[in-house]
Amino acid sequence: MLFGVFDSCVLLLIFIFNYGIWKYKIIKKCNWKIYLVAFLFFGGVIPILSVDFEIQKATSKTENVDSFNLLYTYFRFPIWWFIGILELVFIYLQTKKSGLP
């Protein structure tokens, strides 16, 4: 499974946040703090929590868990990195479009 329940909830929150940026202009000016927060969340916090929730879910269902069975969880890091890059591009384009210095 590519995305679990935790990933779906986080993606829903990201879409709601993006709608707020697009419709209500929540972020008017993009600076280094926004990039740092996005880098920390998409680079480490969200993927680690995603892997942790998936491992807990997978180990609770079966008694005999092999490390090879959980190998797919490490592929969540590049997926979340890609989503983070898309998010930063979206934020940059929306703040640039607003015309504020």
C-alpha positions as a printed Julia matrix, in Angstrom:
101×3 Matrix{Float64}:
  0.0     0.0    0.0
  1.49    3.29  -1.09
 -0.31    5.51   1.41
 -1.73    4.59   4.78
 -4.32    6.24   6.96
 -1.75    8.63   8.46
 -0.52    9.65   5.01
 -4.04   10.25   3.78
 -4.82   12.49   6.76
 -1.62   14.49   6.27
 -2.33   14.88   2.55
 -5.83   16.11   3.36
 -4.39   18.71   5.74
 -1.9    19.77   3.05
 -4.71   20.21   0.51
 -6.72   22.29   3.0
 -3.63   24.42   3.69
 -3.03   24.85  -0.05
 -6.64   25.91  -0.54
 -6.17   28.52   2.19
 -3.04   29.81   0.47
 -4.75   29.93  -2.91
 -8.14   31.31  -1.9
 -7.5    33.4    1.22
 -3.82   34.31   0.76
 -2.71   33.0    4.16
  0.96   33.42   3.23
  1.55   36.8    1.67
  5.34   36.81   1.62
  7.64   33.81   1.42
 10.88   33.97   3.4
 13.53   31.54   4.61
 11.5    30.52   7.69
  8.77   28.98   5.56
 11.33   27.05   3.54
 13.03   25.84   6.74
  9.76   24.64   8.28
  8.75   22.88   5.06
 12.2    21.29   4.76
 12.04   19.99   8.34
  8.5    18.66   8.04
  8.73   17.08   4.6
 12.37   16.06   4.97
 12.14   14.31   8.29
  9.17   14.68  10.6
  6.34   13.51   8.34
  8.26   10.57   6.75
  9.48    9.31  10.13
  5.97    9.48  11.61
  4.58    7.8    8.49
  7.07    4.94   8.72
  6.45    4.59  12.46
  2.67    4.35  12.06
  3.02    1.86   9.21
  5.43   -0.35  11.15
  3.14   -0.35  14.18
  0.18   -1.26  11.98
  2.08   -4.03  10.19
  3.51   -5.58  13.36
  0.16   -5.57  15.16
 -1.45   -7.77  12.49
  1.15  -10.53  12.35
  3.21  -12.21  14.99
  6.22  -13.13  12.85
  7.53  -10.01  11.14
 10.57  -10.14   8.9
 12.62   -7.04   8.1
 12.14   -7.71   4.39
  8.37   -7.36   4.84
  8.83   -3.78   6.04
 11.32   -2.74   3.37
  8.66   -0.81   1.45
  8.32    1.67   4.32
 11.67    3.25   3.45
 10.29    4.3    0.08
  8.04    6.75   1.88
 10.98    9.1    2.35
 11.46    9.9   -1.36
  7.7    10.14  -1.85
  7.37   12.72   0.93
 10.44   14.57  -0.36
  8.8    14.83  -3.77
  5.53   16.06  -2.2
  7.57   18.62  -0.22
  9.24   19.91  -3.39
  5.83   20.26  -5.04
  4.53   22.09  -1.97
  7.44   24.55  -1.98
  6.93   25.24  -5.69
  3.23   25.84  -5.07
  3.91   28.22  -2.17
  6.54   30.08  -4.19
  4.23   30.49  -7.19
  1.28   31.62  -5.07
  3.29   34.2   -3.13
  4.98   35.44  -6.31
  1.6    35.8   -8.01
  0.25   38.03  -5.23
  2.58   40.81  -6.35
  3.82   41.78  -2.91
  7.52   42.51  -2.43
